[in-house]
Amino acid sequence: MPLPSDPSTFTMGLGDHIEDLRRRVIAALILPLPLAIGLFFVADLLLAWLILPLQKVQLSGGWTPTLQVLSPPEFLLLEMKLSIVAALVLALPWILWQGWRFIAPGLYPHERRYVYILIPGSVLLVIAGMSLLFYVMLPLILQVLMLFAGGLEVPQVLLPMLTDTAHAVGTSFPVGRPEAATIGQAWIAEDGRSIEVALSTTTQDMVQLLTMPLEGRNAISQVYQLSSYINFVLALSLGIAVAFQLPLAVLLLSWIGIVKVETLRKRRNWALLVCAIVAALTTPADVFSMLIMLIPLYMLYELGILLATWLPASRMARGRTDADAEA
């Protein structure tokens, strides 16, 4: 159905509005449901991708690169949850389109131009935020948090007791892999950072090895629960996705007329304070993670000022930008 050029001529009763809303909700759910079912069969790949940053940090720090499952249904329920979340994310453009088709008849043509900027811009900002999170922020945050926990060592006074106990149970291992390893034989790797155990022979000349990283004098063994880690990553992703909408929020406020570009420029100090509060709420409770979030947030605020300057409401209403005016 074509959109009306004048919304005042397009009238619908309350029952028709409710029926249209019902159809749009059903249409919006048509795509996520089969997507969730299909993604469930590749949920292992999604989990492997999500835990990859943690495993890299664990290996680099000499920790065991594993996560724990503490109940029988935990892994299955987590894969179902992850499939639903991934389906909603992939179907988000379709869901937004259905919402747009519901409200579009009530907007004037010049008002619809705003949406053509906001929706694609929102998708691009979410993609940028997720890329920054998984390739830069998440590895740094995990590194810092694990270093904090790894900094707690066994007190010096207890080390002789631990050494005596180790000798008592016969935990003196040779250094370096033997030329002909037998099942059950163990040794310390040449780099001194892990113990290798020969579990079973796969061929006549090779053995299957179990590698256990040595955590030195650390008093805390950092092995995390799988569901807790995934929930942490999903909550952080949601916070990043919402926070990265800041430029569009600034742009929308300038279009509505609530704030002016000059005011935004004069209130940079207050904006920095708000960005610091948001960064503190959307990241773990450490200063380093907050700074990692604060810097891009404030840059996004400056981007919002630039967008409000380049795309003012007056020119958007006429379908023009600064580039059009200069041409």
Rosetta silent file (secondary structure, phi, psi, omega in degrees, C-alpha in Angstrom):
SEQUENCE: MPLPSDPSTFTMGLGDHIEDLRRRVIAALILPLPLAIGLFFVADLLLAWLILPLQKVQLSGGWTPTLQVLSPPEFLLLEMKLSIVAALVLALPWILWQGWRFIAPGLYPHERRYVYILIPGSVLLVIAGMSLLFYVMLPLILQVLMLFAGGLEVPQVLLPMLTDTAHAVGTSFPVGRPEAATIGQAWIAEDGRSIEVALSTTTQDMVQLLTMPLEGRNAISQVYQLSSYINFVLALSLGIAVAFQLPLAVLLLSWIGIVKVETLRKRRNWALLVCAIVAALTTPADVFSMLIMLIPLYMLYELGILLATWLPASRMARGRTDADAEA
SCORE:     score description
SCORE:     0.000 S_00000001
   1 L     0.000  125.888  179.687    0.000    0.000    0.000 S_00000001
   2 L   -67.522  147.894  179.936    1.512    3.399   -1.000 S_00000001
   3 L   -78.540  140.078 -178.893    2.093    5.887    1.784 S_00000001
   4 L   -71.246  145.710  176.570   -0.188    8.951    1.784 S_00000001
   5 L   -77.144  -24.941  178.378    1.346   12.328    0.968 S_00000001
   6 L  -126.781  106.739 -177.527   -0.926   14.022    3.527 S_00000001
   7 H   -61.315  -24.335 -179.179   -1.470   12.037    6.767 S_00000001
   8 H   -66.404  -22.593  178.903   -4.535   14.131    7.646 S_00000001
   9 H   -88.211   -7.034 -177.719   -6.410   12.521    4.736 S_00000001
  10 L  -104.922  105.666 -176.826   -5.496    9.022    5.906 S_00000001
  11 L  -118.918  144.569  176.652   -7.845    7.949    8.691 S_00000001
  12 L  -140.600  145.521  175.645   -8.317    4.587   10.413 S_00000001
  13 L   -74.775  167.468 -179.940  -10.569    3.497   13.237 S_00000001
  14 H   -60.865  -40.731  178.470   -9.225    2.194   16.534 S_00000001
  15 H   -63.513  -38.725  178.054  -10.100   -1.368   15.567 S_00000001
  16 H   -66.341  -37.906  177.465   -8.253   -0.988   12.255 S_00000001
  17 H   -63.041  -43.943  179.777   -5.172    0.343   14.073 S_00000001
  18 H   -64.618  -40.484  178.621   -5.213   -2.626   16.458 S_00000001
  19 H   -65.302  -40.946  178.186   -5.631   -5.053   13.559 S_00000001
  20 H   -64.925  -40.097  177.724   -2.770   -3.419   11.665 S_00000001
  21 H   -63.488  -41.474  178.719   -0.576   -3.607   14.765 S_00000001
  22 H   -61.012  -43.172  179.898   -1.426   -7.297   15.190 S_00000001
  23 H   -65.055  -38.504 -179.716   -0.471   -8.017   11.568 S_00000001
  24 H   -68.710  -38.487  178.519    2.806   -6.139   11.923 S_00000001
  25 H   -64.818  -43.876  178.295    3.733   -8.003   15.125 S_00000001
  26 H   -62.950  -43.265  179.016    2.991  -11.363   13.486 S_00000001
  27 H   -63.466  -36.240 -179.396    4.979  -10.353   10.394 S_00000001
  28 H   -67.797  -28.911 -178.642    7.881   -9.216   12.574 S_00000001
  29 H   -89.058   -9.130 -178.458    8.020  -12.635   14.286 S_00000001
  30 H   -62.672  -40.832 -177.831    7.845  -14.650   11.064 S_00000001
  31 L   -79.791  -44.922 -177.462   11.568  -14.281   10.385 S_00000001
  32 H   -62.098  -34.901 -176.284   13.131  -14.627   13.907 S_00000001
  33 H   -63.555  -54.373  177.015   11.402  -17.927   14.714 S_00000001
  34 H   -65.387  -30.994  176.668   12.808  -19.990   11.804 S_00000001
  35 H   -62.396  -42.985  179.752   16.126  -18.153   12.168 S_00000001
  36 H   -62.722  -39.870  178.795   16.361  -19.235   15.821 S_00000001
  37 H   -65.455  -43.982  179.517   15.670  -22.857   14.871 S_00000001
  38 H   -66.578  -40.107 -179.168   18.306  -22.779   12.141 S_00000001
  39 H   -69.631  -22.789  178.189   20.895  -21.037   14.329 S_00000001
  40 H   -60.812  -31.785 -178.625   20.422  -23.654   17.052 S_00000001
  41 L   -77.386  -12.985  175.740   22.180  -26.177   14.816 S_00000001
  42 L  -118.762   21.302 -178.729   25.233  -23.902   14.551 S_00000001
  43 H   -63.141  -28.904  177.517   25.137  -22.691   18.160 S_00000001
  44 H   -60.745  -40.022  178.945   28.445  -24.464   18.819 S_00000001
  45 H   -67.556  -38.614  177.548   30.134  -22.145   16.316 S_00000001
  46 H   -63.539  -42.976  178.604   28.527  -19.088   17.932 S_00000001
  47 H   -63.976  -43.162  179.866   29.736  -20.197   21.364 S_00000001
  48 H   -61.152  -36.829  179.262   33.243  -20.885   20.042 S_00000001
  49 H   -70.003  -36.769 -178.229   33.344  -17.368   18.546 S_00000001
  50 H   -73.281  -34.158 -177.741   32.149  -15.741   21.779 S_00000001
  51 H   -89.042   -5.691 -178.770   34.612  -17.554   24.038 S_00000001
  52 H   -58.952  -45.190  177.817   37.569  -17.043   21.685 S_00000001
  53 H   -58.669  -39.434  179.832   38.633  -13.681   23.247 S_00000001
  54 H   -66.855  -42.373 -178.732   38.613  -15.243   26.722 S_00000001
  55 H   -65.057  -36.373  177.508   40.617  -18.282   25.613 S_00000001
  56 H   -64.002  -42.340  178.713   43.245  -16.083   23.978 S_00000001
  57 H   -66.830  -40.356  178.909   43.654  -14.096   27.201 S_00000001
  58 H   -61.464  -45.445 -179.623   43.757  -17.299   29.250 S_00000001
  59 H   -65.771  -40.880 -178.962   46.484  -18.813   27.081 S_00000001
  60 H   -66.027  -28.241 -179.508   48.521  -15.609   27.033 S_00000001
  61 L   -96.025    1.570  179.684   48.431  -15.452   30.834 S_00000001
  62 L    81.148   15.910  177.503   49.188  -19.126   31.429 S_00000001
  63 L   -93.092  162.402  179.159   45.686  -19.986   32.657 S_00000001
  64 L   -69.376  122.157 -176.469   43.665  -23.034   31.688 S_00000001
  65 L   -82.411   59.161 -179.770   41.683  -22.143   28.499 S_00000001
  66 L  -135.171  161.214  173.718   38.462  -23.834   29.605 S_00000001
  67 E  -127.565  154.897 -175.007   35.051  -22.898   30.991 S_00000001
  68 E  -102.619  145.361  169.098   32.848  -24.883   33.337 S_00000001
  69 L  -113.664  120.853 -168.717   29.276  -26.154   32.972 S_00000001
  70 L  -102.494   -0.589  177.110   27.819  -26.689   36.436 S_00000001
  71 L  -147.184  152.798 -176.736   24.480  -28.355   35.692 S_00000001
  72 L   -57.501  -43.607 -177.900   23.277  -30.934   33.134 S_00000001
  73 L   -86.310    0.109 -172.261   20.845  -28.661   31.217 S_00000001
  74 H   -60.076  -45.801 -176.318   23.068  -25.542   31.372 S_00000001
  75 H   -65.909  -43.842  179.817   24.778  -26.052   28.013 S_00000001
  76 H   -63.576  -46.921 -179.989   21.541  -26.868   26.150 S_00000001
  77 H   -63.512  -35.793  179.195   19.646  -23.925   27.663 S_00000001
  78 H   -67.325  -40.168  177.644   22.546  -21.607   26.886 S_00000001
  79 H   -65.859  -38.359  176.431   22.608  -22.662   23.240 S_00000001
  80 H   -64.017  -44.566  178.822   18.843  -22.101   22.981 S_00000001
  81 H   -62.314  -44.006 -179.311   19.189  -18.647   24.542 S_00000001
  82 H   -64.807  -37.413  178.311   22.087  -17.763   22.268 S_00000001
  83 H   -64.536  -41.341  179.801   20.143  -18.912   19.186 S_00000001
  84 H   -66.777  -44.510  179.638   17.171  -16.701   20.084 S_00000001
  85 H   -62.649  -45.087  179.717   19.369  -13.659   20.768 S_00000001
  86 H   -64.192  -37.123  178.290   21.300  -14.127   17.518 S_00000001
  87 H   -65.495  -41.290  178.045   18.050  -14.555   15.560 S_00000001
  88 H   -64.606  -37.801  179.137   16.634  -11.319   16.998 S_00000001
  89 H   -66.695  -45.768 -179.025   19.839   -9.464   16.134 S_00000001
  90 H   -67.696  -31.972 -178.839   19.909  -10.756   12.547 S_00000001
  91 L   -89.058    3.073 -176.208   16.194  -10.077   12.087 S_00000001
  92 H   -57.867  -43.240  176.551   16.402   -6.572   13.585 S_00000001
  93 H   -57.934  -40.024  178.806   16.268   -4.759   10.193 S_00000001
  94 H   -66.237  -41.490  178.833   13.110   -6.707    9.316 S_00000001
  95 H   -64.032  -43.134  178.004   11.555   -5.954   12.737 S_00000001
  96 H   -63.924  -36.222  179.131   12.377   -2.254   12.362 S_00000001
  97 H   -64.173  -41.588  178.491   10.881   -2.263    8.880 S_00000001
  98 H   -65.210  -40.185  175.562    7.586   -3.646   10.190 S_00000001
  99 H   -63.428  -38.958  178.293    7.538   -0.988   12.913 S_00000001
 100 H   -64.102  -41.180  179.626    8.269    1.667   10.283 S_00000001
 101 H   -65.473  -25.197  179.428    5.385    0.453    8.077 S_00000001
 102 H   -76.534  -39.746 -175.390    3.058    0.790   11.074 S_00000001
 103 H   -94.790  -15.737 -174.909    3.939    4.425   11.908 S_00000001
 104 H   -59.705  -39.431 -179.663    4.799    5.702    8.397 S_00000001
 105 H   -60.186  -22.033 -179.474    1.205    6.524    7.325 S_00000001
 106 H   -91.140    6.029 -178.563    0.988    9.049   10.175 S_00000001
 107 L  -110.903  147.689  173.611    4.109   10.971    9.106 S_00000001
 108 L   -75.898  157.999 -178.564    4.513   13.718    6.541 S_00000001
 109 H   -54.357  -40.180 -179.150    6.953   13.101    3.652 S_00000001
 110 H   -70.744  -25.620  176.063    9.594   15.420    5.142 S_00000001
 111 H   -74.211  -30.235  178.841    9.310   13.589    8.481 S_00000001
 112 H   -67.905  -25.301  178.756    9.912   10.258    6.773 S_00000001
 113 H   -63.233  -31.521  178.584   13.280   11.533    5.556 S_00000001
 114 H   -61.808  -41.244 -178.029   14.461   11.566    9.169 S_00000001
 115 H   -66.081  -34.486  179.373   13.819    7.842    9.486 S_00000001
 116 H   -65.023  -19.537  174.408   15.825    7.134    6.333 S_00000001
 117 H   -91.528  -41.456 -172.213   18.826    8.593    8.189 S_00000001
 118 H   -70.151  -45.525 -174.925   18.132    7.186   11.656 S_00000001
 119 H   -68.332  -53.178  176.974   17.525    3.498   10.870 S_00000001
 120 H   -60.704  -38.464  178.196   20.543    2.865    8.566 S_00000001
 121 H   -62.570  -38.727  178.940   22.691    5.001   10.858 S_00000001
 122 H   -63.668  -43.023  179.384   21.589    2.977   13.875 S_00000001
 123 H   -63.396  -44.251 -179.851   22.498   -0.315   12.169 S_00000001
 124 H   -63.502  -39.556  179.465   25.930    1.005   11.136 S_00000001
 125 H   -68.158  -36.488  176.636   26.639    2.277   14.661 S_00000001
 126 H   -64.377  -43.612  178.392   25.678   -1.083   16.182 S_00000001
 127 H   -61.787  -43.374  178.539   28.031   -2.881   13.774 S_00000001
 128 H   -63.231  -42.137  179.958   30.817   -0.431   14.624 S_00000001
 129 H   -64.610  -43.067  179.229   30.186   -0.856   18.350 S_00000001
 130 H   -66.377  -37.747  177.629   30.207   -4.660   18.189 S_00000001
 131 H   -63.772  -44.948  178.373   33.415   -4.656   16.132 S_00000001
 132 H   -63.435  -38.176 -178.532   35.116   -2.360   18.631 S_00000001
 133 H   -64.523  -51.807 -170.763   33.872   -4.496   21.521 S_00000001
 134 H   -79.598  -26.061 -176.947   35.024   -7.906   20.282 S_00000001
 135 H  -101.408  -16.278 -177.820   38.298   -6.909   18.661 S_00000001
 136 H  -128.180  -59.692 -169.721   39.525   -4.196   21.042 S_00000001
 137 H   -70.472  -49.092 -175.466   37.523   -3.602   24.229 S_00000001
 138 H   -61.824  -46.348  176.392   36.618   -7.138   25.351 S_00000001
 139 H   -59.578  -40.267  179.441   40.186   -8.544   25.133 S_00000001
 140 H   -66.859  -42.894  179.730   41.530   -5.534   27.051 S_00000001
 141 H   -62.863  -45.070  179.065   38.795   -5.719   29.699 S_00000001
 142 H   -63.288  -41.096  179.475   39.331   -9.463   30.190 S_00000001
 143 H   -59.524  -46.434 -178.365   43.098   -8.978   30.374 S_00000001
 144 H   -66.139  -46.080 -177.792   42.776   -6.344   33.086 S_00000001
 145 H   -63.997  -39.108 -179.575   40.172   -8.241   35.125 S_00000001
 146 H   -73.773  -30.587  176.072   42.151  -11.484   35.020 S_00000001
 147 H   -67.616  -36.016  176.925   45.372   -9.706   35.952 S_00000001
 148 H   -60.504  -47.905 -179.789   43.648   -8.296   39.029 S_00000001
 149 H   -69.407  -35.721 -179.942   42.626  -11.774   40.182 S_00000001
 150 H   -72.399  -12.517  179.784   45.981  -13.254   39.169 S_00000001
 151 L   -76.478   -9.835  178.733   47.791  -10.720   41.307 S_00000001
 152 L   -87.215  110.322 -175.633   46.739  -12.562   44.488 S_00000001
 153 E  -108.241  161.930  174.451   49.562  -14.978   45.260 S_00000001
 154 L   -64.869  131.369 -179.893   50.154  -17.604   47.915 S_00000001
 155 L   -56.560  146.264 -177.768   51.886  -15.930   50.894 S_00000001
 156 H   -57.258  -34.064 -176.618   55.620  -16.477   51.083 S_00000001
 157 H   -67.728  -23.109 -178.153   55.299  -18.128   54.501 S_00000001
 158 H   -90.780  -12.512 -176.662   53.140  -20.931   53.029 S_00000001
 159 H   -59.944  -42.373  176.717   55.423  -21.813   50.109 S_00000001
 160 H   -59.270  -36.639  178.703   57.601  -24.267   52.103 S_00000001
 161 H   -64.648  -43.166  179.419   54.451  -26.129   53.186 S_00000001
 162 H   -65.488  -38.829  179.974   53.239  -26.392   49.567 S_00000001
 163 H   -65.728  -43.036  178.509   56.672  -27.570   48.399 S_00000001
 164 H   -62.555  -39.803  179.619   56.850  -30.267   51.088 S_00000001
 165 H   -65.811  -40.702  179.898   53.346  -31.460   50.163 S_00000001
 166 H   -62.330  -42.361  178.650   54.236  -31.611   46.472 S_00000001
 167 H   -68.032  -32.037 -178.150   57.308  -33.759   47.165 S_00000001
 168 H   -66.677  -34.876 -179.064   55.265  -35.979   49.480 S_00000001
 169 L   -93.386    4.787  174.347   52.794  -36.907   46.745 S_00000001
 170 L    74.286   45.137 -178.285   55.543  -37.388   44.185 S_00000001
 171 L  -101.633   37.429  175.709   54.873  -34.466   41.886 S_00000001
 172 L   -92.389  111.112 -175.051   58.449  -34.082   40.656 S_00000001
 173 L  -106.502  145.937  172.187   58.218  -34.019   36.837 S_00000001
 174 L   -70.796  157.602  179.611   61.029  -34.094   34.264 S_00000001
 175 E   -99.540  130.399  178.908   61.424  -31.064   32.045 S_00000001
 176 L    93.874  144.531 -178.612   60.876  -31.509   28.321 S_00000001
 177 L   -72.730  130.795  178.953   58.964  -34.136   26.377 S_00000001
 178 L   -69.666  158.758 -178.236   60.623  -37.558   26.373 S_00000001
 179 L   -65.576  -38.020 -179.756   61.527  -39.160   23.077 S_00000001
 180 L  -127.638   90.344 -178.563   59.199  -42.133   23.651 S_00000001
 181 L   -77.597  141.667  177.599   56.281  -41.131   25.871 S_00000001
 182 L  -112.905  161.553 -178.273   54.149  -43.845   27.444 S_00000001
 183 L   -61.238  129.635 -179.972   50.554  -43.708   28.635 S_00000001
 184 L    92.735  -10.444  179.839   50.323  -41.953   32.018 S_00000001
 185 L   -76.844  142.139 -178.396   53.729  -40.321   31.777 S_00000001
 186 E  -131.182  151.980  179.754   53.856  -36.604   32.645 S_00000001
 187 E  -157.260  161.593  176.426   56.459  -33.878   32.197 S_00000001
 188 E   -89.560  133.065 -179.933   56.858  -30.118   32.333 S_00000001
 189 L   -61.748  156.422 -175.444   56.893  -28.392   28.949 S_00000001
 190 L   -61.356  -29.282  178.623   60.171  -26.832   27.844 S_00000001
 191 L   -79.512   -5.993  176.975   58.784  -23.307   28.277 S_00000001
 192 L    74.607   12.108 -174.121   57.963  -24.127   31.905 S_00000001
 193 L  -107.822   -1.754 -178.571   54.377  -22.881   31.610 S_00000001
 194 E  -156.992  159.987  173.387   52.416  -26.157   31.472 S_00000001
 195 E  -107.830  133.760  179.357   52.382  -29.852   32.408 S_00000001
 196 E  -112.820  135.007 -179.107   51.768  -32.390   29.625 S_00000001
 197 E  -123.930  131.761  177.001   50.314  -35.843   30.271 S_00000001
 198 E   -82.497  114.366 -175.269   50.260  -38.709   27.771 S_00000001
 199 E   -92.251  -49.844 -177.560   46.700  -40.047   27.815 S_00000001
 200 E  -156.155  157.577  178.625   46.498  -42.564   24.990 S_00000001
 201 E   -88.498  133.704  175.836   48.316  -43.600   21.855 S_00000001
 202 L   -97.145  -34.606  172.375   46.780  -42.584   18.536 S_00000001
 203 L  -138.395 -177.371 -179.879   49.431  -44.270   16.399 S_00000001
 204 L   -68.406  -24.123 -174.482   52.576  -46.216   17.143 S_00000001
 205 L  -109.711   -2.476 -174.636   54.659  -43.037   17.069 S_00000001
 206 L  -131.641  154.437  175.775   52.322  -40.421   18.614 S_00000001
 207 E  -125.773  154.089  173.982   50.449  -39.871   21.876 S_00000001
 208 E   -88.684  126.153 -171.943   47.395  -37.802   22.727 S_00000001
 209 E  -106.058  142.926  168.504   48.415  -35.090   25.187 S_00000001
 210 E  -107.067  119.802 -178.633   46.546  -33.327   27.977 S_00000001
 211 E  -104.226  126.922  179.822   48.058  -29.885   28.587 S_00000001
 212 E  -123.009  105.854 -179.942   47.524  -28.204   31.968 S_00000001
 213 E   -60.523  143.403  176.798   48.936  -24.662   32.238 S_00000001
 214 L   -89.444  130.094 -178.711   50.840  -23.868   35.417 S_00000001
 215 L  -101.905   16.729  172.985   49.530  -20.865   37.316 S_00000001
 216 L    60.406 -132.081 -176.386   52.634  -20.458   39.475 S_00000001
 217 L   -93.902   11.964 -178.922   51.999  -19.032   42.922 S_00000001
 218 E   -61.107  133.041  178.954   48.522  -17.697   42.125 S_00000001
 219 L   -84.437  -10.469 -177.834   46.129  -18.313   45.006 S_00000001
 220 L  -120.551  126.152  174.130   43.094  -18.158   42.670 S_00000001
 221 L   -91.111  115.420 -172.591   42.425  -20.598   39.853 S_00000001
 222 L   -90.887   83.496  174.446   40.595  -18.598   37.182 S_00000001
 223 L  -119.000  121.103 -169.839   38.147  -21.064   35.640 S_00000001
 224 E  -103.779  153.985  174.909   34.849  -19.421   34.704 S_00000001
 225 E   -77.776  134.833 -174.760   31.316  -20.711   34.335 S_00000001
 226 H   -59.323  -48.742 -177.215   30.226  -20.783   30.697 S_00000001
 227 H   -65.489  -36.254  178.959   26.772  -19.255   31.243 S_00000001
 228 H   -65.004  -42.394  179.807   28.187  -16.489   33.491 S_00000001
 229 H   -65.806  -44.804 -179.325   30.741  -15.503   30.852 S_00000001
 230 H   -64.389  -41.311  177.017   28.195  -15.519   27.993 S_00000001
 231 H   -62.684  -38.289  176.954   25.740  -13.456   30.070 S_00000001
 232 H   -61.781  -44.729 -179.251   28.562  -11.002   30.822 S_00000001
 233 H   -67.083  -41.472 -179.826   29.369  -10.665   27.105 S_00000001
 234 H   -66.450  -41.163  178.288   25.702  -10.282   26.112 S_00000001
 235 H   -64.929  -40.761  177.495   25.080   -7.630   28.786 S_00000001
 236 H   -64.980  -39.279  178.601   28.207   -5.764   27.691 S_00000001
 237 H   -63.809  -41.905  178.127   27.100   -6.013   24.051 S_00000001
 238 H   -62.972  -43.214  178.515   23.681   -4.578   24.895 S_00000001
 239 H   -61.881  -41.418  179.213   25.286   -1.698   26.771 S_00000001
 240 H   -66.474  -42.874 -178.730   27.628   -0.968   23.847 S_00000001
 241 H   -61.926  -40.943  179.007   24.797   -1.153   21.289 S_00000001
 242 H   -71.139  -43.665 -177.200   22.693    1.340   23.277 S_00000001
 243 H   -63.476  -32.803 -177.197   25.629    3.640   24.067 S_00000001
 244 L   -77.536    0.922  173.523   26.657    3.825   20.401 S_00000001
 245 L   -86.808    4.341 -176.813   23.290    5.380   19.524 S_00000001
 246 H   -56.413  -44.559  179.118   24.520    8.619   21.130 S_00000001
 247 H   -59.441  -39.633 -179.804   25.212   10.470   17.821 S_00000001
 248 H   -71.185  -33.494  176.160   21.700    9.730   16.578 S_00000001
 249 H   -64.702  -42.232  176.759   20.210   10.790   19.920 S_00000001
 250 H   -63.374  -43.701  179.842   22.062   14.110   19.675 S_00000001
 251 H   -62.870  -43.526 -179.611   20.956   14.518   16.066 S_00000001
 252 H   -64.502  -41.449  178.546   17.313   13.736   16.901 S_00000001
 253 H   -63.123  -35.992  177.483   17.291   16.205   19.799 S_00000001
 254 H   -70.675  -35.749  178.034   18.613   18.922   17.498 S_00000001
 255 H   -66.160  -42.682 -178.919   15.959   18.111   14.880 S_00000001
 256 H   -67.642  -26.822 -179.435   13.165   18.301   17.465 S_00000001
 257 L    98.828    8.840  179.878   14.541   21.603   18.686 S_00000001
 258 L   -70.114  -38.888  178.142   15.222   20.570   22.279 S_00000001
 259 L  -129.701  157.159  176.738   18.907   21.471   21.986 S_00000001
 260 L  -112.967  158.378 -178.373   20.916   23.614   19.589 S_00000001
 261 H   -60.422  -39.845  179.491   24.335   22.944   18.131 S_00000001
 262 H   -61.774  -39.011  178.357   25.763   25.967   19.930 S_00000001
 263 H   -66.319  -40.376  178.570   24.475   24.620   23.254 S_00000001
 264 H   -61.065  -38.669  179.879   25.992   21.212   22.572 S_00000001
 265 H   -70.382  -36.014 -178.510   29.363   22.811   21.960 S_00000001
 266 H   -75.469  -23.531 -175.338   29.207   24.921   25.126 S_00000001
 267 L  -102.301   32.031 -179.688   28.179   21.974   27.322 S_00000001
 268 H   -62.784  -35.524 -179.816   31.052   19.673   26.420 S_00000001
 269 H   -65.269  -39.954  176.414   32.150   19.439   30.063 S_00000001
 270 H   -68.284  -37.458  177.652   28.691   18.227   31.126 S_00000001
 271 H   -62.522  -39.607  177.968   28.634   15.809   28.198 S_00000001
 272 H   -63.280  -38.586  178.141   31.955   14.375   29.357 S_00000001
 273 H   -65.266  -44.340  179.090   30.496   13.847   32.834 S_00000001
 274 H   -63.530  -42.135  178.221   27.411   12.069   31.442 S_00000001
 275 H   -61.528  -37.375  178.005   29.608    9.898   29.209 S_00000001
 276 H   -65.001  -40.367  178.587   31.693    8.967   32.273 S_00000001
 277 H   -65.337  -44.376  178.597   28.551    7.933   34.181 S_00000001
 278 H   -62.566  -42.387  179.225   27.301    5.847   31.241 S_00000001
 279 H   -62.378  -38.421  178.744   30.739    4.242   30.881 S_00000001
 280 H   -67.568  -33.268 -178.408   30.749    3.360   34.581 S_00000001
 281 H   -80.388  -25.014 -174.015   27.281    1.763   34.320 S_00000001
 282 H  -103.839    4.211  179.788   27.972   -0.260   31.166 S_00000001
 283 L  -129.590  164.431  175.360   31.400   -1.683   32.053 S_00000001
 284 L   -59.758  164.328 -172.170   32.857   -3.762   34.900 S_00000001
 285 L   -82.019   65.107  171.129   33.797   -1.929   38.076 S_00000001
 286 L  -143.953  151.081 -173.377   37.370   -0.955   37.228 S_00000001
 287 H   -65.348  -38.018 -176.816   38.846    2.329   36.050 S_00000001
 288 H   -62.864  -45.970  178.996   40.631    0.875   33.017 S_00000001
 289 H   -63.276  -37.582  178.969   37.438   -0.600   31.508 S_00000001
 290 H   -63.467  -41.386  178.764   35.634    2.675   32.169 S_00000001
 291 H   -66.195  -37.414  178.019   38.304    4.635   30.282 S_00000001
 292 H   -60.567  -36.150  179.395   38.129    2.204   27.359 S_00000001
 293 H   -82.152  -35.580 -174.509   34.402    2.943   27.119 S_00000001
 294 H   -65.223  -42.147 -175.753   34.608    6.665   27.918 S_00000001
 295 H   -60.594  -53.475  178.182   36.926    7.612   25.035 S_00000001
 296 H   -65.357  -30.493  178.965   34.731    6.269   22.175 S_00000001
 297 H   -62.938  -46.072 -179.491   31.591    7.564   23.919 S_00000001
 298 H   -67.907  -34.947  175.571   32.863   11.130   23.964 S_00000001
 299 H   -62.616  -35.806  177.357   34.029   10.782   20.340 S_00000001
 300 H   -67.729  -34.794  175.552   30.468    9.714   19.484 S_00000001
 301 H   -62.134  -43.886  177.409   29.157   12.850   21.181 S_00000001
 302 H   -64.895  -34.991  175.786   31.420   14.953   18.948 S_00000001
 303 H   -64.150  -38.410  176.854   30.178   12.953   15.963 S_00000001
 304 H   -61.820  -38.360  176.789   26.612   13.853   16.966 S_00000001
 305 H   -63.683  -42.822  178.802   27.549   17.556   16.921 S_00000001
 306 H   -63.004  -41.743  179.393   29.024   17.157   13.430 S_00000001
 307 H   -64.918  -40.968  178.755   25.883   15.361   12.197 S_00000001
 308 H   -64.779  -29.384  177.615   23.642   18.064   13.671 S_00000001
 309 H   -76.403  -42.436 -177.471   25.749   20.659   11.850 S_00000001
 310 H   -75.838  -32.858 -174.331   25.777   18.846    8.513 S_00000001
 311 L  -123.124   67.032  177.811   22.131   17.686    8.600 S_00000001
 312 L   -68.623  158.458 -176.693   20.000   20.426   10.231 S_00000001
 313 H   -62.484  -34.666 -177.801   16.239   19.917   10.399 S_00000001
 314 H   -63.409  -42.662 -179.573   15.526   22.790    8.007 S_00000001
 315 H   -76.301  -34.174  176.373   17.549   21.264    5.201 S_00000001
 316 H   -63.903  -36.646  179.276   16.334   17.724    5.923 S_00000001
 317 H   -63.862  -31.214  178.609   12.748   18.971    5.618 S_00000001
 318 L   -93.606    1.542  179.564   13.559   20.266    2.127 S_00000001
 319 L    75.961   25.546 -178.151   15.503   17.116    1.285 S_00000001
 320 L  -122.214  156.177  175.273   18.805   19.011    1.185 S_00000001
 321 L  -124.709 -179.877  177.543   22.160   18.734    3.001 S_00000001
 322 H   -61.001  -37.193  178.955   25.153   21.001    3.274 S_00000001
 323 H   -63.869  -38.310  178.053   26.658   19.345    0.236 S_00000001
 324 H   -65.802  -40.973 -177.408   23.531   20.149   -1.778 S_00000001
 325 H   -65.560  -40.094  179.382   23.612   23.769   -0.622 S_00000001
 326 H   -67.899  -34.382  178.390   27.266   24.179   -1.610 S_00000001
 327 L   -69.047    0.000    0.000   26.609   22.633   -5.015 S_00000001
